[in-house]
Amino acid sequence: IDAERMGKYESYTQVFAAFIDPVYKECAMDRAKTIIERFYMCMEKNNITVCRNYSDWINAKTAVKAFLSLEGGEPIQSLSDLHELYDMGVRMIAPTWNFKNQLACGINEEQETGLTSFGREIIKEMNRLNIITDVSHLGQKSFYDVAEISEKPLCASHSCAKALNGHRRNLTDEQFKIIKASGGVVGVNYYTEFAGNDISDVVEHIKHFMSLGGEENIGLGSDFDGVESLPNGISGVQDTEKLIKMLPYSTEIKEKIAYKNFARLITML
């Protein structure tokens, strides 16, 4: 993605993730602050509105809007850390990337221990602050622990269907139904290892979630600039419209998948 291509849409919203690579584990909060400072500089330079709530988003005067998320909860060592990140504009948090930390277990851990007691405390406080919980990278036990205690809609910001591709990062039908029951949304990922090698494979993942009654619960997760390869037919943000046009649904349903389902989530912010 880049500002030029996003700006060619009449309206475009992107969630930007401050990703905490495990190599920064010992200085995670400093790393997060560095990334977030750079984020705000880039947004201002490119005339992109940073939104902290639904009102900011609906009233934005720019074509391109942005929300800030945190991928990997390593910076959160206390409740005050969570509050500081909230004050910096973070409105979605994935408690883990692929590995274990002080909050939970990521999907690549063989011995999955679920949410820690501190992780449970953080999820509850995220609920209170209306920070969206992103379950995309959580291990299965951690996922079910979050689903049990969270009182707010869940989000899998960039995940595909395990029924179509057995990669461990993908969601089972049961997990999708839990997210659906919470009123949450799954953003379908475009990564070839999760989705497949062609844009039509991404369409199939959307169709599968639709077959589970997900009309109100599917969005576009892309993972642009977070993946090593994209399917044939998707080379960047300019192909988002192409993907939407390929969906075999009414204009109303396409609009839900394109933005309205995620818009419903941000009304809670």
N, C-alpha and C positions, 0 to 999 in steps of 0.2 A: 504494500500500500504506500501511497504518498499523497500529499495534499493536492497535487494537480489532478490526479485521477479521481480521488474522492470528490473533489470540487466540481466535477462534471455532472454529478447527480443533482437533481433539484433539492433533495434532502438526503443526507447520509449520516448515520451515527455509528461510531466505532468505540468499542471498549478497548482501552489500552492497558495491558497488564505490566505491572512492575514485577518482573520475574526474578526471584531470588535463587540464583544458581547455588547448588550445594557448596561450591568452593568458597562462597562468601558466608558460610554458616556462622563463623566466629565474629563477623562484623555485619550481621544481617540488617540491623536497623540503619547503620550508616550507609550501607549499600542501597537500601530502599529510599532513603532520603536523597541520595545522589540521583537515582533514577527519576524520582518524582520531581525534583528540581529541574532536571533536563526536560521532562514531560511538559511542565508548565511553560518553559522557555520555547519549546517547539510549537506548542499550541498557540501561544501569543504571536509568534513570528509568522504563522501561517493562517491567522484569522480564524481559528477554530474555537468554538465556545466550549469551555469545560463546564459540565453540568454536575451539580451535586444533588439535585432532586428533580422531580417531575416538572415543577414550575420552571426551573432553569431550562429544561429541555423544550417544553412546549412554547416558551416565550423567546427562545434563542433567535437572534437576528441573522445569524450566519447559516449558510447551507450545510456546513459540516459541524457536527456536534461530537463531543467526546465524554466518556465516563472513565474513571480510573479504578483499576482493580489491583489486587495483590495476589500473585501466584506463588504460594509457599509461605507458610506462617512463621518462618524462622525469626522474623523481627519481633514477634509478639512474645515477650517474656513476662509480661504483667498486664493487668487491666489498663494501666496508664499508657502502655505502649499501644494498645488497641485504640484508646481514646485519642492518642496523638495521631495515629494513622487516619482516623475518622476526620480529625480537624484538618488534615492535609488533603482531604477530599476523597479518600478511598471509600468506595461504596459497594464493592464486591470483594470477597476474600475466599480463596481456595486454601483451606487449612494446610494442605500439603502439596508438594509437587509429587514426584514418584516414590519418595522415600519417607522413612519415619522421622518425625521430629517431636518436639515437646507437646504437640497438640494431638497428633493422630498418626496413622500409618498410611503411607502412599501405596499405590497399586503394585509397585515392584518389590515390595517386601514379601518374603516367603513365609515368615512367621508373623502373621497379622494379629496385632493386639488391640486394635480398635482405638477409640477415643481415650485419651488420658483424662483423669479427673480435672486437670487444668483445661484441657480441650473442651470438656463439657461446659465449664464455666465460661469459656470464651464464646462458644456457640450461643449460649443463653444471652450473653451481653451483646453479641452481634444482633440477635433478635431484637433486643431492647433498643438498640441504636438504629435499627432498620438497615443494617448492612446485609446484603444478599450473600447467602452461603453457596459457594460454588463447589459441587461435589465431583467434578470431572476427574480429578486425579486421586481420589480417595480409594483405599483398599475396600474390599467388600464389607468387612466387619465395621470399619470406620463409617462407611456409607450408612449401614443400618443403624449404627449408634446415633449418627446425626439425624437421620429420619425419625428416630424414636423421640428425641428430645426437642427438635426444632418445632417451633409453633408458627413459622413463617414459610412461604413458598420456597422450595429448593430450586437451584439452577445447576444444570450440567452445561457449562458454557461452551464446551467444545468436545462433544462425544458422539459416537455412532452406535449402531445397533449390533450387538454381539450375535444375534440370530443370522445376520448376513456376513459377518466377519468376526471370527472368534478371538481376535486380539484382546488381551486382558484389559486394555484401556477402554474397551467398548462396554455399553450398558446391556444388561440382560433385560428381557421383557418385563420381569418383575420389578427391576429398578426403575424402568421407565414408568410403569404404572404407579409406583410410589411417588415419583416426582409429579406425575399427573394429578394424583389425589391431593397433593399438597398445594395445587394451583400453580406449580412451577413450570419451567420451560427448559427444553433441551436444545442447545444450539448445535446443529449437525456440523461435524468436523470435515474438512476437505482433505486431510492428510492421506496420501495413498495407502499407507500401512493400515489405517483405520477404515477408510471408506472404499478404496479400490482405485484402479488406474485410469478411470474415465469419468467425465462429468455425469454420465448416465448412472454410474454407481452411486454418486451422491444423491441423485434423484431417488434411487431405490431405497436408500436409508430413510429418506423423508417419507416415502410411500409406506415403508414398513411401520414407522411410528404412527402414521395416519391410520393404518389398519388396526392399531391398538386403541383407537379413539383419541388420537392426539391432535386433533384440529386446533385446539386452543393451547397446545403445549409444545409446539415445534418452532424453532427459529433457525437462523443461520449463524453457526459458530466459527466458521472459516478456519481459524488459527493462522491467518496470514502472518508471515514473517516469524512464525513460531515453528514451522515445519521445514523438513528438508526437501520435500517434493510435493507437487500438486498434480491432480489428475489431468489427463489430456482434456483440453477444452476450458481449463481454468488456469490462467497465467497471472491473475491479480485481481484487484478489486473491480476493475473495469468489466469483469465477466459475471458479476453478481446478477445483473439484470438478465443475462443470458440464461443463468440457472433458473431464475424465477419463471422465465418464459417457458422453460421445458416442463414445468410441473403440470400434471394433467388435471388441474382443478379450476374452479371458478375464480374470477377476479377477487371476490371477497375472501376466499380461503388463501389465495396467493398473498394478499395483503397481510393477512394474519401471520403467515410464515415469514414474510419479508420484514415486518416490523411491529405489527400490532400486538403479538403475543408478548414480545419483550417489553413493549411500551406498557403493557398491563403490569409487568413486574416492577417497573421503575415508578409506578404511581405510589408504591409503598415508601419510596425514598423521601 
